[in-house]
Amino acid sequence: IRRAFQSQKIAHAKNNCEELTSSPPLFCARFSPQNKMGYSEAAMSGGEWNIVYYESLGGDIPVYDFIENLSPTAKSKVSNTFDLLAEYGIKLGSPHVKKVTGTELWELRILGGDSIRVFYVATSGRVFLILHGFIKKSQKAPKKEVKIAITRLKEYKSRKS
């Protein structure tokens, strides 16, 4: 399922996310024809994986901010890749997904000239927690970017326990 953005603004749907995120507070996003986000509608049903953005204790949603600041074309590429992730889940492989060595993180590669990368983890209940997005400027993912994602994951886990 692939949908392109029809508006530059990304809309978010918070309804029906409480059961996905329980505690800690997270931000649940889904793409649908109504909100033009591009995620599979089925991502909120039992058939596909759910895409959930990390939310800080202060209520910031850094991945949302990162995506919002991308060009419309780049947003569309992110949308299409999130569609694939929601549809294929942990079976999605190369060239879209790569394990970050020595961590729990996975790197989602947004294909195209922009070199957009997103770090995420799979959590319980068929949920992908999207932790951090960045523009990759070198062959390897910068340690600084990996550290940001790991810090967010640790914070998420500490709130969950």
Residue pairs with C-beta under 8 A, 6 or more apart in sequence:
1 40
1 42
1 83
1 87
2 38
2 80
2 83
3 31
3 33
3 36
3 38
3 79
3 80
3 83
4 38
4 76
4 79
4 80
5 36
5 37
5 38
5 72
5 75
5 76
5 79
6 36
7 36
8 72
8 75
9 68
10 29
10 36
10 37
10 64
10 67
10 68
10 75
11 35
11 36
11 37
12 27
12 29
12 35
12 37
12 64
13 28
13 29
13 30
13 32
13 35
13 37
14 27
14 28
16 28
16 44
17 26
17 27
17 28
17 52
20 26
20 28
20 50
20 52
20 125
20 127
21 28
21 52
21 127
23 159
23 160
24 156
24 159
24 160
25 55
25 159
26 52
26 53
26 54
26 55
26 129
26 156
27 52
27 53
27 54
27 55
27 61
27 64
28 50
28 51
28 52
28 53
29 37
29 39
29 51
29 52
29 53
29 64
30 37
30 39
30 40
30 41
30 43
30 44
30 50
30 51
31 37
31 38
31 39
31 40
31 41
31 43
31 79
31 82
31 83
32 39
32 41
33 41
37 79
38 75
38 76
38 78
38 79
38 80
38 82
38 83
39 51
39 79
39 82
39 83
39 86
40 48
40 83
40 86
40 87
42 48
42 86
42 87
43 49
43 50
43 51
43 86
44 50
46 126
48 86
48 87
48 89
48 126
49 85
49 86
49 87
49 89
49 90
49 122
49 126
49 127
49 128
50 86
50 125
50 126
50 127
50 128
51 82
51 85
51 86
51 128
51 130
52 123
52 127
52 128
52 129
52 130
53 61
53 63
53 64
53 129
53 130
54 61
54 62
54 63
54 129
54 130
54 131
54 132
54 152
54 156
55 61
56 62
56 152
56 155
57 155
57 159
62 132
62 133
62 152
63 118
63 130
63 131
63 132
63 133
66 132
66 133
66 134
67 75
67 78
67 133
70 78
70 114
70 116
71 114
74 110
74 112
74 114
74 116
77 110
77 111
77 112
77 114
77 116
78 110
78 116
78 118
78 133
81 96
81 108
81 109
81 110
81 111
84 92
84 96
85 92
85 96
85 97
85 108
85 120
85 128
86 128
89 122
89 126
89 128
90 122
95 109
95 111
96 108
96 109
96 111
97 106
97 107
97 108
97 109
98 106
98 107
98 109
99 105
99 106
99 107
100 106
100 107
100 119
100 141
100 146
103 146
103 150
104 121
104 153
105 119
105 120
105 121
105 131
105 146
105 149
105 150
105 153
106 119
106 120
106 121
106 122
107 117
107 118
107 119
107 141
108 117
108 118
108 119
108 120
109 117
110 116
110 117
110 118
114 135
115 135
115 136
115 137
116 133
116 134
116 135
116 136
117 133
117 134
117 135
117 136
117 141
117 145
118 130
118 132
118 133
119 130
119 131
119 132
119 133
119 141
119 145
119 146
119 149
120 128
120 129
120 130
120 131
121 128
121 129
121 131
121 153
122 128
122 129
123 129
129 153
129 156
131 148
131 149
131 152
131 153
131 156
132 145
132 148
132 149
132 152
134 142
134 145
136 142
